[in-house]
Amino acid sequence: MSSNGIVLELNQLSCGYGDTTVVSQLDIHLRAGDIGCLLGPSGCGKTTTLRAIAGFEPVTGGHIQLDGREISRPGQQVPPEQRQIGMVFQDYALFPHLTVEDNVGFGINRDPQRRKVVKELLDLVKLGAYGKRYPHELSGGQQQRVALARALAPDPKLLLLDEPFSNLDGELRRRLSAEVREILKSRGISAMLVTHDQNEAFSVSDHVGVLKDGKLQQWDTPYNLYHEPATPFVASFIGQGYFIRGQLLSPDTVQTELGVIRGNRAYQLPAGSAVDVLLRPDDIVGQEPSSLKAVITGKTFLGATTLYRLQLPTGSTVESIFPSHDDHAVGESVGIRIAADHLVVFAARGSVNVHAQLPLEQVLDNENAAESA
Ligand SMILES: Nc1ncnc2c1ncn2[C@@H]1O[C@H](COP(=O)(O)OP(=O)(O)OP(=O)(O)O)[C@@H](O)[C@H]1O
């Protein structure tokens, strides 16, 4: 680890294919022992970034440092096998003709401790009894655990995981991702994951970078990405929610159709500015009696809770999570109240009409237009 506790640094990193820049001026610092994640829509450059870190793609701008040592810059790069980076791929990529033990020990053939290390790692991934089996005799989840043990055997400085759970489904996927986090944390292993699954990103990682069109929108904790999104894109890509139009009354209060809402900070916009206020389903709760009424237009039963889509008197739509025993029918009018600790506000890109509600897609289109202007 370098003296500042950072294991991986991407500084103004750019890379691409031929003349096409795919990833542009990325700044990411991963602390030693942390699990980072690159998250974003298909084609935003997640895998390209991971491959650049691994040394499979040259960089066209900026540089990458691992453990205080520069490993990539334009025209110069340390070969992948000399980077001390382990990789786990979506398709496991195990050697079919080698036993589980030999797969795990493959990268440490000359290590006198090989047997001991292999045993320890197989125990770590809960496959101690499977050493003599071949990959085709294992389930998908077990094969991925072997791949993880194999990647950890040479004691890498950093582990890269490219969509490691996407060949698995449902419950197994959720369980294995939690297990992998526990394994990495128990050994203090630094890792960077690529996924397009937000739940997976949140359950595995300490920090998540949201990419859009090869640019980093925000590198932050899952909590902050959800509650303090830095851009309208992050606000819409992460979690659920609707924007309603508002007007800033003072640095921390906004007039909206749901009344005056006080935020948790001073917003850097002049009083009177038109703003778009993000309301997540957990920012609106049921309350009876309440002068604030909304009509239920949609209902999704989620088990412990129910997600309701609500229409406000002005026609705007918001969503709200109710405890599931607080059961209502579509068409019913319910009392609500705002319970937003973290009020997320962006400068509105349209008219100052407080009651106008922009569809999210339009907010994003406006943002795109502003970016390319
Ligand atoms: N070998 C290649 N040659 C040329 N273009 C490529 C190559 N690999 C990827 N690209 C392009 O680079 C862009 C980013 O691809 P990348 O695989 O990094 O995206 P991603 O975010 O990982 O997407 P996904 O979630 O779909 O895997 C895409 O437009 C893709 O078409």
The ligand as a Gaussian input file, in Angstrom:
#p B3LYP/6-31G(d) Opt

LIG

0 1
 N      -12.531000      -4.396000     -28.595000
 C      -13.284000      -3.334000     -28.876000
 N      -13.110000      -2.637000     -30.024000
 C      -13.851000      -1.548000     -30.317000
 N      -14.816000      -1.045000     -29.500000
 C      -15.035000      -1.688000     -28.343000
 C      -14.287000      -2.866000     -27.963000
 N      -14.738000      -3.278000     -26.752000
 C      -15.705000      -2.420000     -26.395000
 N      -15.889000      -1.465000     -27.331000
 C      -16.845000      -0.334000     -27.266000
 O      -16.512000       0.475000     -26.157000
 C      -17.668000       0.942000     -25.493000
 C      -17.598000       0.556000     -24.013000
 O      -17.605000      -0.856000     -23.916000
 P      -17.447000      -1.593000     -22.504000
 O      -17.428000      -3.053000     -22.789000
 O      -16.307000      -1.015000     -21.781000
 O      -18.805000      -1.152000     -21.815000
 P      -19.492000      -1.733000     -20.511000
 O      -19.881000      -0.539000     -19.714000
 O      -18.624000      -2.738000     -19.844000
 O      -20.794000      -2.402000     -21.124000
 P      -21.578000      -3.758000     -20.726000
 O      -22.263000      -3.490000     -19.422000
 O      -22.539000      -3.898000     -21.866000
 O      -20.567000      -4.852000     -20.667000
 C      -18.851000       0.348000     -26.223000
 O      -19.354000       1.324000     -27.111000
 C      -18.256000      -0.815000     -26.992000
 O      -18.959000      -1.035000     -28.188000

